[in-house]
C-alpha cells in the first residue's frame, strides 16, 4: 500500500500565517507613523538650539538683555520644512512654531514649542543677566511658566526630555 506524502501547506496553516502577519502590521504601522513624525519634529527642537546658545552667551557674559525678538536668533519666516517661525521674549524663552506641512498631522500644525531658561532650582531665569546662570532649558513649557506640554497633541511627538 502506498502512502501519500503531504506536499505544501494546508489551508489552516496559511490562514494562521496571514493572521500573524496582519497582527504584526496592525502594531507596526502606527508605531512607524509616530516615529516618522517624531523624526520630522526633531527639526523643531533643533531650530531652537541656535537661540539657546545665543541666549546662554548673553546671560553668562553679563551684557544687557535685549528686547523681545531682539536676541539675534529669531526667524519670522520658515527656516526649514517643518518650522514656520522662531521667536523669543524678553526673558529669553524661545518659541518655535510648527509649520503647516501636509506630511504632519493636522492636530499639531501651527502648535508652538517653547523652551524656557531655568536656574538650578528650576525657576525661570529672568534679567538682569550676569548674576544668574542658566542651568537647564525647560522644553515644552509655556513662556513665563514651567508647565510641560502635557495637554497638547504635540506632546505625543516631542522627545522624552520635553514631555515633562
C-alpha positions in Angstrom: 0.0 0.0 0.0 1.3 3.4 -1.0 1.4 6.2 1.5 0.7 9.7 0.2 3.1 12.3 1.4 1.8 15.7 2.2 3.0 18.3 -0.2 2.8 22.1 0.5 0.9 23.8 3.3 -2.7 23.1 4.4 -5.3 25.9 4.3 -5.3 26.3 8.1 -1.5 26.8 8.2 -1.7 29.5 5.5 -4.6 31.2 7.4 -2.6 31.3 10.6 0.4 32.8 8.8 -1.8 35.5 7.2 -3.4 36.3 10.6 0.0 36.7 12.3 1.2 39.0 9.5 -2.0 41.0 9.9 -1.5 41.4 13.7 2.2 42.4 13.2 1.2 45.0 10.6 -1.5 46.4 12.8 1.0 47.0 15.6 4.0 48.1 13.4 2.3 50.7 11.1 1.0 53.1 13.8 4.4 52.9 15.6 6.2 53.7 12.4 4.0 56.6 11.6 4.6 58.1 15.1 8.3 57.5 14.6 8.4 59.4 11.3 6.5 62.4 12.8 8.9 62.4 15.8 11.8 62.5 13.4 10.3 65.4 11.5 9.7 67.3 14.7 13.3 66.9 15.7 13.8 69.9 13.3 11.5 72.0 15.5 13.7 71.2 18.6 16.9 71.8 16.6 15.6 75.2 15.4 15.7 76.4 19.0 19.3 75.3 19.6 20.9 78.4 18.0 18.7 80.6 20.1 19.6 78.6 23.3 23.3 79.2 22.6 22.9 82.9 21.9 20.7 83.5 24.9 23.0 81.5 27.2 26.0 83.5 26.0 24.2 86.8 26.7 23.3 85.6 30.2 26.8 84.4 31.0 28.7 87.4 29.7 26.6 89.8 31.7 25.6 92.0 28.8 22.3 93.8 28.9 19.2 91.7 27.9 17.7 92.5 24.5 14.0 93.1 23.9 11.6 90.5 22.7 12.7 89.2 19.3 16.0 91.1 19.7 18.3 88.2 20.7 19.6 87.8 17.2 18.4 84.3 16.5 14.8 84.8 15.5 13.2 84.0 12.2 9.9 85.4 11.2 9.7 83.2 8.0 10.1 79.5 7.6 13.6 78.3 8.5 13.0 74.7 7.5 10.3 72.4 6.1 8.7 71.9 9.5 9.5 75.2 11.2 7.3 78.2 10.5 9.0 80.7 12.7 11.3 81.2 15.7 10.6 83.9 18.3 12.0 85.0 21.7 10.6 87.0 24.6 12.4 89.5 26.9 13.4 86.7 29.3 14.9 84.5 26.6 12.1 82.0 26.2 12.3 80.6 22.7 9.0 79.8 20.9 9.2 77.7 17.7 6.0 77.4 15.6 5.4 74.1 13.7 4.7 74.7 10.0 1.5 73.6 8.2 3.3 70.9 6.2 0.8 68.3 4.8 3.1 65.4 5.9 2.5 66.4 9.6 -0.7 65.5 11.5 -3.2 68.4 11.3 -3.6 68.4 15.1 0.0 69.7 15.5 0.4 72.1 12.6 0.6 75.6 14.0 1.5 74.4 17.5 4.2 76.2 19.4 7.1 74.5 21.2 8.6 76.8 23.9 12.0 76.4 25.6 12.4 78.4 28.8 15.7 79.1 30.5 15.8 77.9 34.2 18.2 78.1 37.1 19.4 75.1 39.2 16.3 75.3 41.4 14.1 75.0 38.2 12.8 78.6 38.4 12.6 80.8 35.3 15.7 82.8 34.7 15.0 86.5 34.2 17.2 89.5 33.6 19.3 91.2 34.9 21.8 89.0 33.2 25.3 88.2 34.5 24.0 87.5 38.0 22.2 84.3 37.1 23.5 81.3 35.2 21.2 79.2 33.0 21.4 75.7 34.5 18.9 74.0 32.1 16.3 74.6 29.5 12.7 73.5 30.2 11.3 72.1 27.0 7.6 72.2 26.2 6.8 75.0 28.5 4.6 78.0 28.1 6.5 81.2 28.1 6.7 82.6 31.6 5.8 79.3 33.4 7.3 75.9 33.7 4.3 73.9 32.7 5.1 71.0 30.3 3.2 70.3 27.1 1.0 67.5 28.6 -2.3 68.7 27.2 -1.4 69.2 23.6 -1.4 66.9 20.7 2.2 68.0 20.1 3.4 66.3 23.4 2.9 62.8 21.8 5.6 63.6 19.3 8.2 65.5 21.4 11.4 64.0 22.7 11.2 62.4 26.1 13.0 65.3 27.7 10.2 67.6 26.5 7.3 65.7 27.8 7.8 66.6 31.4 
